[in-house]
Amino acid sequence: MLRLSMVFVVLAACGSDTPATRPLEFGGARPAYLKPPVPFVEGEHYPLLMILHGQGASGFVQQAFFQASTIADKAFVIAPDGTVDSLGRQFWNADPACCDIDNTMVDDSGYLSQMLTDITTGWPMIDQVFLEGHSNGGFMAYRMACDHADQISAIVSLAGDAASTPSACKPTQAVNILHLHGTGDDMVPFAGAEASTSQWAVHDGCGTTRTPGRVLDLDATVDGSETSTATIDGCPADTTVEQWTLTGAGHLPNFGPTVGATLFEWLDAHRRP
């Protein structure tokens, strides 16, 4: 409660008389807390970044991993938690491949979609919705793009594949896709990266060839600029499908201090018109 009160004070100090009357808790029995931008400027429009944790992690941990604090002035941020399974691990029921081990059939797609609806209704200055997910959370980000393309502008999936049954994915419109994957991933095989981006190239109406792009240094434990980028050619205007290959990186890359800003810059550059 103290944290929420502090948010209200900061927002009020910035000249807004509305945030204190708006909801900050969403999700019902699985509550998640929305972090408005600080400073918040009344009359401005902002994106919403939803962060989805990996199996066994939490929203709190995943926010830190994706360095959400570095973009605190640029976006609303929310990091909900999945359901706890019989082994005590939080998970998302994203896909038959990952990760509802108890076959609970919990409707996480509906849960997160309703959360997005409630947030954007309560905070109408939100004009874009972005998702970032790792591993099981990356699978869930893809699932949301399949099921609720009308709500989501772009996703970033790190080491989390698209649906294992492509025919089950029927997006109603294009979603911008960025897939990151380490070649040394021993939990979610790297081969899923190309399969996932190729699948979404079909969904988004793109071609099949790829054009190499810039080279980045994202993993602090791999020497040099280990990340090569490639964009799938022939996508419609304002639609992008990209793959970033982290050569030598594992399932949980040791990101350097700039990755939070780098990923958000990509998302922000791929807004839906």
C-alpha positions as CSV (number, residue, x, y, z in Angstrom):
1,M,0.0,0.0,0.0
2,L,2.9,2.4,0.8
3,R,4.3,1.8,-2.7
4,L,0.9,2.7,-4.3
5,S,0.6,5.8,-2.1
6,M,4.0,7.0,-3.2
7,V,2.9,6.6,-6.8
8,F,-0.1,8.8,-6.2
9,V,2.0,11.5,-4.5
10,V,4.5,11.6,-7.4
11,L,1.7,11.8,-9.9
12,A,-0.1,14.5,-8.0
13,A,3.1,16.5,-7.8
14,C,3.2,16.5,-11.6
15,G,0.0,18.3,-11.8
16,S,-2.5,15.5,-12.5
17,D,-5.7,15.3,-10.5
18,T,-6.9,12.1,-12.1
19,P,-4.5,9.2,-11.4
20,A,-5.6,8.8,-7.8
21,T,-9.1,8.1,-9.0
22,R,-8.0,5.4,-11.5
23,P,-7.5,1.7,-10.6
24,L,-3.9,0.4,-10.2
25,E,-4.8,-3.2,-9.3
26,F,-6.0,-5.6,-11.9
27,G,-6.6,-9.3,-12.3
28,G,-9.1,-10.2,-9.6
29,A,-7.9,-13.3,-7.6
30,R,-4.5,-13.0,-9.2
31,P,-3.9,-9.3,-8.8
32,A,-1.2,-7.4,-10.6
33,Y,-0.2,-3.8,-10.0
34,L,0.1,-1.3,-12.8
35,K,3.0,1.2,-12.7
36,P,2.2,4.4,-14.4
37,P,5.0,6.4,-16.0
38,V,6.9,8.7,-13.6
39,P,6.7,11.5,-14.2
40,F,3.1,11.2,-15.6
41,V,2.1,14.0,-17.9
42,E,-1.6,14.6,-18.2
43,G,-2.8,14.8,-21.8
44,E,0.1,12.7,-23.1
45,H,-0.3,9.2,-24.7
46,Y,1.7,6.3,-23.5
47,P,2.2,2.6,-24.4
48,L,1.5,-0.2,-22.0
49,L,4.3,-2.9,-21.6
50,M,3.1,-6.2,-20.2
51,I,5.9,-8.4,-19.0
52,L,5.4,-12.2,-18.8
53,H,7.6,-14.3,-16.6
54,G,9.1,-17.7,-17.4
55,Q,8.1,-20.9,-15.7
56,G,9.1,-20.8,-12.0
57,A,9.8,-17.1,-12.1
58,S,7.5,-14.2,-11.1
59,G,6.4,-10.9,-12.5
60,F,8.7,-9.1,-10.0
61,V,11.7,-11.1,-11.1
62,Q,11.0,-10.8,-14.8
63,Q,10.6,-7.0,-14.6
64,A,14.1,-6.8,-13.2
65,F,15.5,-9.2,-15.8
66,F,14.0,-7.1,-18.6
67,Q,15.2,-3.9,-16.9
68,A,11.8,-2.3,-16.8
69,S,13.0,0.4,-14.5
70,T,15.0,1.9,-17.3
71,I,11.9,2.9,-19.2
72,A,9.8,4.0,-16.2
73,D,9.2,7.4,-17.7
74,K,8.2,6.1,-21.1
75,A,5.4,3.5,-20.5
76,F,2.9,2.0,-18.2
77,V,4.2,-1.4,-17.0
78,I,2.5,-4.4,-15.6
79,A,3.9,-7.8,-14.8
80,P,1.2,-10.3,-13.8
81,D,1.9,-13.7,-12.2
82,G,0.8,-17.1,-13.5
83,T,-0.8,-20.0,-11.6
84,V,1.2,-22.1,-9.1
85,D,1.5,-25.7,-10.2
86,S,1.9,-28.9,-8.1
87,L,5.7,-28.3,-8.0
88,G,5.3,-24.8,-6.6
89,R,6.2,-23.1,-9.9
90,Q,4.3,-20.2,-11.4
91,F,3.4,-20.9,-15.1
92,W,1.3,-19.8,-18.0
93,N,-1.0,-22.2,-19.9
94,A,0.4,-21.0,-23.2
95,D,0.6,-24.0,-25.5
96,P,0.5,-27.8,-25.3
97,A,4.3,-27.7,-25.3
98,C,4.5,-25.3,-22.3
99,C,3.7,-25.3,-19.5
100,D,0.5,-26.6,-17.8
101,I,2.0,-29.8,-16.4
102,D,-1.0,-30.5,-14.3
103,N,-3.5,-30.1,-17.1
104,T,-5.4,-27.4,-15.2
105,M,-6.5,-25.8,-18.5
106,V,-6.5,-22.4,-16.8
107,D,-7.5,-19.8,-19.3
108,D,-4.5,-17.4,-19.2
109,S,-5.3,-16.0,-22.6
110,G,-8.7,-14.8,-21.4
111,Y,-7.3,-13.7,-18.1
112,L,-4.6,-11.5,-19.7
113,S,-6.9,-10.2,-22.4
114,Q,-9.4,-9.0,-19.8
115,M,-6.6,-7.4,-17.9
116,L,-5.6,-5.5,-21.0
117,T,-9.2,-4.4,-21.6
118,D,-9.6,-3.2,-18.0
119,I,-6.4,-1.3,-18.0
120,T,-7.0,0.5,-21.3
121,T,-10.5,1.3,-20.2
122,G,-9.4,2.8,-16.9
123,W,-6.4,4.6,-18.5
124,P,-7.6,5.7,-22.0
125,M,-4.3,7.6,-22.6
126,I,-2.7,4.2,-23.4
127,D,-2.5,4.0,-27.2
128,Q,-0.4,0.9,-27.7
129,V,0.1,-2.5,-26.0
130,F,3.4,-4.3,-26.1
131,L,4.4,-7.7,-24.6
132,E,7.7,-9.0,-23.5
133,G,8.1,-12.6,-22.4
134,H,10.8,-15.0,-21.5
135,S,10.6,-18.8,-22.0
136,N,7.1,-19.8,-20.9
137,G,6.3,-16.1,-20.9
138,G,7.5,-15.9,-24.5
139,F,5.2,-18.8,-25.4
140,M,2.4,-16.9,-23.7
141,A,3.3,-13.7,-25.7
142,Y,2.9,-15.6,-28.9
143,R,-0.4,-17.1,-27.7
144,M,-1.7,-13.6,-26.9
145,A,-0.7,-12.5,-30.4
146,C,-2.6,-15.4,-31.9
147,D,-5.7,-15.0,-29.8
148,H,-5.9,-11.2,-29.3
149,A,-4.1,-9.6,-32.2
150,D,-6.6,-6.7,-32.1
151,Q,-5.2,-5.7,-28.6
152,I,-1.5,-6.0,-29.2
153,S,0.8,-4.0,-31.4
154,A,4.1,-5.9,-31.0
155,I,5.7,-8.6,-28.9
156,V,9.2,-9.6,-27.9
157,S,9.7,-13.3,-27.2
158,L,13.0,-14.4,-25.6
159,A,13.5,-18.2,-25.8
160,G,9.8,-18.9,-26.1
161,D,8.4,-20.4,-29.3
162,A,5.2,-19.8,-31.3
163,A,2.4,-22.3,-31.1
164,S,3.4,-25.9,-31.6
165,T,0.3,-26.3,-33.8
166,P,0.3,-23.4,-36.3
167,S,-3.2,-24.2,-37.5
168,A,-4.5,-23.2,-34.0
169,C,-3.1,-19.7,-34.4
170,K,-5.6,-17.4,-36.2
171,P,-4.7,-13.8,-35.6
172,T,-7.3,-11.3,-36.8
173,Q,-4.6,-8.8,-37.9
174,A,-0.9,-8.4,-38.2
175,V,1.3,-8.2,-35.0
176,N,4.9,-7.1,-35.1
177,I,7.2,-9.8,-33.9
178,L,10.8,-9.8,-32.4
179,H,12.2,-13.2,-31.5
180,L,15.4,-13.5,-29.5
181,H,17.1,-16.8,-28.9
182,G,20.5,-18.1,-27.8
183,T,22.2,-20.7,-29.9
184,G,23.3,-22.4,-26.7
185,D,19.8,-22.7,-25.3
186,D,19.5,-26.2,-23.7
187,M,15.9,-25.8,-22.6
188,V,14.0,-24.4,-25.6
189,P,16.0,-25.5,-28.7
190,F,17.3,-22.7,-30.9
191,A,15.7,-24.3,-33.9
192,G,12.3,-22.9,-32.7
193,A,13.5,-19.4,-33.4
194,E,13.4,-19.8,-37.2
195,A,10.3,-21.9,-37.1
196,S,8.5,-19.3,-35.0
197,T,9.4,-16.3,-37.1
198,S,8.7,-18.3,-40.3
199,Q,5.3,-19.1,-39.0
200,W,4.5,-15.5,-38.1
201,A,5.8,-14.4,-41.5
202,V,2.9,-16.4,-42.9
203,H,0.4,-15.0,-40.4
204,D,1.6,-11.4,-41.2
205,G,1.6,-11.8,-45.0
206,C,5.4,-11.5,-45.3
207,G,7.8,-13.3,-47.7
208,T,10.3,-16.1,-47.0
209,T,13.7,-14.5,-47.5
210,R,15.6,-12.6,-44.8
211,T,17.8,-9.5,-44.8
212,P,20.6,-9.3,-42.2
213,G,20.7,-6.2,-40.1
214,R,22.8,-4.6,-37.4
215,V,25.0,-6.5,-35.0
216,L,24.5,-6.0,-31.2
217,D,26.3,-6.8,-28.0
218,L,23.5,-7.9,-25.6
219,D,25.0,-10.7,-23.5
220,A,27.7,-9.5,-21.2
221,T,29.3,-12.9,-20.8
222,V,29.8,-13.6,-24.5
223,D,32.8,-11.8,-26.0
224,G,32.1,-9.2,-28.7
225,S,28.9,-8.4,-30.5
226,E,27.3,-11.8,-30.4
227,T,23.8,-10.9,-31.6
228,S,23.0,-10.9,-35.3
229,T,19.7,-9.6,-36.5
230,A,17.6,-10.4,-39.5
231,T,14.3,-9.1,-40.9
232,I,11.9,-11.2,-43.0
233,D,11.4,-9.5,-46.3
234,G,8.1,-8.7,-48.1
235,C,6.0,-7.8,-45.0
236,P,3.1,-5.3,-45.5
237,A,3.7,-1.7,-44.6
238,D,4.0,-1.1,-40.8
239,T,4.5,-4.8,-40.2
240,T,7.8,-6.4,-39.1
241,V,9.0,-9.9,-38.2
242,E,12.6,-10.1,-36.9
243,Q,14.9,-12.7,-35.4
244,W,17.8,-11.8,-33.2
245,T,20.3,-14.7,-32.8
246,L,22.5,-14.6,-29.7
247,T,25.5,-16.7,-30.7
248,G,26.8,-18.6,-27.7
249,A,24.1,-17.4,-25.3
250,G,22.0,-19.9,-23.3
251,H,18.4,-20.0,-22.2
252,L,18.9,-17.1,-19.7
253,P,21.3,-14.6,-21.3
254,N,23.4,-12.4,-19.0
255,F,22.1,-9.2,-20.4
256,G,24.1,-6.0,-20.2
257,P,22.7,-2.7,-18.9
258,T,21.3,-1.5,-22.1
259,V,19.0,-4.3,-23.1
260,G,15.9,-2.8,-21.4
261,A,16.1,0.3,-23.5
262,T,17.1,-1.6,-26.6
263,L,14.0,-3.8,-26.5
264,F,11.7,-1.0,-25.7
265,E,13.1,1.1,-28.5
266,W,12.3,-1.7,-30.9
267,L,8.8,-2.0,-29.6
268,D,8.2,1.7,-29.6
269,A,9.4,1.9,-33.3
270,H,6.9,-0.8,-34.2
271,R,3.7,0.8,-33.0
272,R,0.4,0.1,-34.8
273,P,-0.7,3.1,-36.9
